[in-house]
């Protein structure tokens, strides 16, 4: 997500420059005659598509350690391997890229604009984006050769956000009832993703041909994961926009915003729905086998229009 990090630095620099210039006496004096007071508003818009770099980390056991499989001897190798050699451990992590689709953003805000050209605001907004299904390929992972199908899917990406925002309102443009503004906000976001994964092992002949050979009873067995992964992250947003005053005294607003989480997403301790066709454990009644899903702090771009009432 290099482009989003670069965009964040550019947006931060531009926003900081605009805010600094906004603090000059001339601009402040020009904005001092604006109507001030409490207000409430709503926003509806679209959040843009972005790339999500997700990593799944398994805390499990190799196929030949699976104590659910019947004992067998292959070329002098007794399978499954002894239980004392097969406790769950961290296996190679698998990184993948998902192309999240664009989605709807909607929110409500409540604020006060009574401190010169500045105003403060509490905002809640939610946005949803479509997900993506991709093949999973882990270079260097010896387990990769076991699978005929190995894929992951994010069904939907949801974010509920509460931010405290500080805005600066510039003077109206010429004689028009149009007021530009810039703002910055900090807050918390609850991120949820519908995550699933499916792995299907190859046939018996293909598993026996591997080095070392895999247990033949694992042939064509399915491992399936499905969970609603969630985490709460701190983040910031930068906003630029303008307000247009209607003759009724109401205001129509337009906003362009960039948001970035400052924490990494992590949801762990998830059991497989089916692990090689059985429970997500090393053996019947044995230690659990689980996985975690993580990705760097997500970012987003969004554009919206709104309606605001002052009193």
C-alpha positions as CSV (number, residue, x, y, z in Angstrom):
1,X,0.0,0.0,0.0
2,X,2.8,2.4,-0.9
3,X,0.6,4.8,-2.8
4,X,-1.7,5.2,0.2
5,X,1.2,6.0,2.5
6,X,2.6,8.5,0.0
7,X,-0.9,10.0,-0.4
8,X,-1.1,10.4,3.4
9,X,2.2,12.3,3.5
10,X,1.1,14.5,0.7
11,X,-2.3,15.2,2.2
12,X,-0.8,15.9,5.6
13,X,1.7,18.3,4.1
14,X,-1.0,20.1,2.1
15,X,-3.4,20.2,5.0
16,X,-0.7,21.5,7.4
17,X,0.2,24.2,4.9
18,X,-3.4,25.3,4.4
19,X,-4.0,25.4,8.1
20,X,-0.9,27.5,8.7
21,X,-1.8,30.0,6.0
22,X,-5.4,30.1,7.4
23,X,-4.1,31.4,10.7
24,X,-2.9,34.8,9.3
25,X,-4.7,37.8,10.7
26,X,-6.1,38.9,7.3
27,X,-7.9,35.5,6.8
28,X,-9.1,35.3,10.3
29,X,-10.6,38.8,10.2
30,X,-12.3,38.0,7.0
31,X,-13.9,34.9,8.5
32,X,-14.9,36.5,11.8
33,X,-18.2,37.8,10.4
34,X,-19.5,34.3,9.6
35,X,-22.6,33.0,11.4
36,X,-21.6,30.8,14.3
37,X,-23.4,28.3,16.5
38,X,-24.5,24.8,17.1
39,X,-25.2,22.6,14.1
40,X,-26.1,19.1,13.1
41,X,-25.5,17.5,9.7
42,X,-25.6,14.3,7.6
43,X,-23.3,13.0,4.9
44,X,-23.7,10.4,2.1
45,X,-21.0,9.5,-0.3
46,X,-18.7,6.9,-1.9
47,X,-15.4,5.4,-0.5
48,X,-12.9,4.5,-3.2
49,X,-11.5,1.0,-3.9
50,X,-8.1,0.2,-2.3
51,X,-5.7,-2.7,-1.9
52,X,-5.6,-4.6,1.3
53,X,-2.4,-6.6,2.2
54,X,-3.6,-9.4,4.4
55,X,-1.6,-12.0,6.2
56,X,-2.9,-15.3,7.7
57,X,-0.7,-17.0,10.3
58,X,-1.4,-20.6,11.1
59,X,-0.7,-22.1,14.5
60,X,-1.2,-25.8,13.5
61,X,0.5,-29.0,12.6
62,X,1.8,-30.6,9.4
63,X,-0.4,-33.1,7.6
64,X,1.8,-36.0,8.7
65,X,1.3,-35.0,12.4
66,X,-2.5,-35.3,12.1
67,X,-3.5,-37.8,14.9
68,X,-7.0,-38.1,13.4
69,X,-5.6,-40.1,10.5
70,X,-5.3,-43.9,10.7
71,X,-1.8,-45.4,11.4
72,X,0.0,-46.4,8.2
73,X,3.6,-47.3,7.2
74,X,4.9,-45.9,3.9
75,X,8.4,-46.7,2.7
76,X,9.4,-47.4,6.3
77,X,7.9,-44.0,7.5
78,X,5.3,-44.6,10.2
79,X,2.4,-42.1,10.0
80,X,1.0,-40.1,11.7
81,X,4.2,-39.1,13.4
82,X,4.3,-39.5,17.2
83,X,2.1,-37.0,19.1
84,X,5.0,-35.7,21.2
85,X,6.6,-34.4,18.0
86,X,3.4,-32.8,16.8
87,X,2.3,-30.0,19.2
88,X,0.8,-27.0,17.4
89,X,3.4,-24.4,16.4
90,X,3.5,-21.3,14.2
91,X,3.6,-22.3,10.5
92,X,4.8,-20.1,7.6
93,X,2.6,-17.0,7.3
94,X,0.8,-16.4,4.0
95,X,0.5,-12.9,2.6
96,X,-2.1,-11.9,0.0
97,X,-3.5,-8.8,-1.7
98,X,-7.2,-8.2,-1.9
99,X,-8.7,-5.5,-4.2
100,X,-11.5,-4.0,-2.1
101,X,-14.3,-2.5,-4.1
102,X,-15.8,1.0,-3.7
103,X,-18.7,1.3,-1.3
104,X,-21.2,3.6,0.4
105,X,-20.2,6.0,3.2
106,X,-22.9,7.6,5.4
107,X,-22.6,9.6,8.6
108,X,-24.0,12.1,11.0
109,X,-22.2,15.0,12.8
110,X,-22.8,17.4,15.6
111,X,-20.7,20.5,16.1
112,X,-20.1,24.0,17.4
113,X,-18.7,26.9,15.4
114,X,-18.3,29.6,18.0
115,X,-14.5,30.1,18.3
116,X,-13.6,32.6,15.5
117,X,-13.1,30.8,12.2
118,X,-12.7,27.5,13.9
119,X,-15.3,24.9,14.7
120,X,-15.3,21.6,16.5
121,X,-17.3,18.5,15.7
122,X,-18.1,15.0,16.8
123,X,-18.8,12.7,13.8
124,X,-19.9,9.1,13.3
125,X,-19.7,7.5,9.9
126,X,-19.8,4.0,8.5
127,X,-18.6,2.7,5.2
128,X,-18.8,-0.6,3.5
129,X,-16.8,-2.0,0.6
130,X,-17.0,-5.2,-1.4
131,X,-14.3,-7.8,-1.0
132,X,-12.3,-10.1,-3.3
133,X,-11.4,-13.8,-3.8
134,X,-7.8,-14.7,-4.6
135,X,-5.6,-17.7,-4.9
136,X,-3.2,-18.3,-2.1
137,X,0.4,-19.0,-3.1
138,X,3.1,-19.1,-0.5
139,X,6.6,-19.2,-2.1
140,X,8.9,-21.6,-0.2
141,X,6.1,-23.2,1.8
142,X,6.6,-27.0,1.5
143,X,2.8,-27.4,2.1
144,X,2.0,-25.6,-1.1
145,X,2.6,-28.8,-3.1
146,X,-0.1,-30.6,-1.2
147,X,-3.0,-28.6,-2.6
148,X,-5.1,-28.6,-5.7
149,X,-7.1,-25.6,-4.5
150,X,-5.9,-23.0,-2.0
151,X,-7.8,-19.7,-1.9
152,X,-8.9,-16.9,0.4
153,X,-11.8,-14.5,0.3
154,X,-12.8,-11.3,2.0
155,X,-16.6,-11.1,1.5
156,X,-17.2,-7.6,2.8
157,X,-15.2,-4.9,4.6
158,X,-17.0,-2.7,7.2
159,X,-15.8,0.2,9.3
160,X,-17.7,2.1,12.0
161,X,-15.9,5.3,13.0
162,X,-16.2,8.0,15.7
163,X,-14.0,11.0,15.2
164,X,-13.4,14.4,16.9
165,X,-12.7,17.0,14.1
166,X,-11.3,20.5,14.1
167,X,-12.2,22.6,11.1
168,X,-11.1,26.0,9.8
169,X,-13.7,28.0,7.7
170,X,-12.3,30.4,5.2
171,X,-14.0,33.6,4.1
172,X,-16.8,33.3,1.6
173,X,-15.6,33.2,-2.1
174,X,-16.3,36.6,-3.6
175,X,-19.9,37.6,-3.1
176,X,-21.0,33.9,-3.3
177,X,-22.5,32.1,-0.4
178,X,-19.7,29.5,-0.7
179,X,-17.4,28.9,2.2
180,X,-14.3,26.6,1.8
181,X,-12.9,24.7,4.8
182,X,-10.2,22.3,5.8
183,X,-10.1,20.0,8.8
184,X,-8.3,17.3,10.7
185,X,-9.8,14.6,12.9
186,X,-8.7,11.8,15.2
187,X,-10.8,8.9,16.4
188,X,-11.4,5.2,16.7
189,X,-12.6,2.7,14.1
190,X,-14.1,-0.7,14.5
191,X,-13.0,-2.7,11.4
192,X,-14.8,-5.9,10.5
193,X,-14.2,-8.3,7.6
194,X,-15.9,-11.5,6.5
195,X,-13.0,-13.8,6.0
196,X,-13.0,-17.3,4.6
197,X,-10.4,-19.7,3.1
198,X,-10.6,-23.1,1.5
199,X,-7.8,-25.6,0.9
200,X,-8.3,-28.9,-0.9
201,X,-5.5,-31.5,-0.9
202,X,-4.4,-33.4,-4.0
203,X,-5.2,-37.0,-4.7
204,X,-3.6,-40.0,-3.1
205,X,-1.0,-40.6,-5.8
206,X,0.2,-37.0,-5.8
207,X,0.5,-37.0,-2.0
208,X,2.5,-40.2,-2.0
209,X,4.9,-38.8,-4.6
210,X,5.9,-35.9,-2.4
211,X,9.2,-36.0,-0.4
212,X,8.5,-36.9,2.3
213,X,5.2,-38.7,1.3
214,X,2.1,-37.4,2.9
215,X,-0.5,-39.5,4.6
216,X,-2.8,-41.0,1.9
217,X,-5.9,-40.6,4.1
218,X,-5.5,-36.8,3.7
219,X,-6.1,-37.1,-0.1
220,X,-8.9,-34.8,-1.3
221,X,-9.6,-33.6,2.2
222,X,-10.9,-30.1,2.7
223,X,-9.8,-27.5,5.2
224,X,-12.2,-24.5,5.5
225,X,-12.1,-21.3,7.5
226,X,-14.9,-18.8,8.0
227,X,-15.0,-16.0,10.5
228,X,-16.1,-12.4,11.1
229,X,-12.7,-10.9,12.0
230,X,-12.7,-7.6,13.9
231,X,-10.5,-5.2,15.6
232,X,-10.6,-1.6,17.0
233,X,-8.0,0.8,15.7
234,X,-7.0,4.4,16.3
235,X,-6.7,6.7,13.2
236,X,-6.8,10.1,11.7
237,X,-8.5,11.8,8.8
238,X,-7.9,14.9,6.7
239,X,-10.8,16.8,5.1
240,X,-11.2,19.5,2.5
241,X,-14.5,20.8,1.3
242,X,-16.9,23.7,1.0
243,X,-20.4,24.8,2.2
244,X,-23.1,26.4,0.1
245,X,-25.7,28.5,2.0
246,X,-29.2,28.1,0.7
247,X,-31.8,31.0,1.0
248,X,-33.6,28.9,3.6
249,X,-30.6,29.2,5.8
250,X,-29.7,25.6,5.5
251,X,-26.2,24.5,4.2
252,X,-25.2,22.0,1.6
253,X,-21.7,20.6,2.1
254,X,-19.2,18.7,0.0
255,X,-16.2,16.8,1.4
256,X,-13.2,15.0,0.2
257,X,-11.5,13.0,2.9
258,X,-8.5,10.7,3.4
259,X,-8.4,8.4,6.4
260,X,-5.6,6.2,7.8
261,X,-5.6,3.8,10.8
262,X,-2.5,4.1,12.9
263,X,-2.6,0.6,14.3
264,X,-2.3,-2.8,12.6
265,X,-5.4,-5.0,12.4
266,X,-5.2,-8.3,14.2
267,X,-7.8,-11.0,14.9
268,X,-6.5,-14.2,16.3
269,X,-7.5,-17.5,17.9
270,X,-9.9,-18.6,15.1
271,X,-10.5,-22.3,14.9
272,X,-10.9,-23.9,11.4
273,X,-14.5,-24.9,10.6
274,X,-13.0,-28.1,9.1
275,X,-9.4,-29.1,9.3
276,X,-8.7,-31.9,6.8
277,X,-12.3,-32.9,7.2
278,X,-12.3,-33.0,11.0
279,X,-12.4,-30.8,14.1
280,X,-9.7,-28.1,14.4
281,X,-7.6,-30.1,16.9
282,X,-4.3,-32.1,16.8
283,X,-6.2,-35.2,17.8
284,X,-9.7,-36.2,19.1
285,X,-9.9,-34.2,22.3
286,X,-6.4,-32.8,21.8
287,X,-4.8,-29.3,21.5
288,X,-6.6,-26.8,19.3
289,X,-5.4,-25.7,15.9
290,X,-6.1,-22.0,15.0
291,X,-5.1,-19.1,12.8
292,X,-5.0,-15.3,12.9
293,X,-5.6,-12.6,10.3
294,X,-3.7,-9.4,10.2
295,X,-3.0,-6.4,7.9
296,X,-1.4,-3.0,8.1
297,X,-3.6,-0.1,9.2
298,X,-6.2,0.3,6.4
299,X,-6.7,3.6,4.6
300,X,-9.5,5.1,2.5
301,X,-10.5,7.9,0.2
302,X,-14.1,9.1,0.2
303,X,-16.1,11.9,-1.4
304,X,-19.5,12.9,0.0
305,X,-22.3,15.5,0.0
306,X,-24.2,16.6,3.0
307,X,-26.9,18.7,4.5
308,X,-26.4,20.9,7.6
309,X,-28.7,22.8,9.9
310,X,-27.4,25.6,12.2
311,X,-29.2,27.1,15.2
